[in-house]
Amino acid sequence: IRAGSSSEKALARALARAEALGAETRLLGGAFLGGLPIFDPRPGDADASQLALADAVRAADAVIVASPGYHGSI
């Protein structure tokens, strides 16, 4: 969720290419995702950021997800 991470940079490049091909895009990056309470299992009302994420996904024709790779050893 670190803003400017290599995953976020790769996602931004993919979105730029999609825009060049005529798509309308929206980047919900690390700063946005870091503010979501996704790891809090307590019930509660959805906040504005949760509603924004749900609305963006609901309205999308497609979603591109970036996730960091594993760089350690097993």
Secondary structure, DSSP 8 states (H G I E B T S, - for coil): --TT-HHHHHHHHHHHHHHHTT-------HHHHHTS-TT--S-----HHHHHHHHHHHH-S----------S--
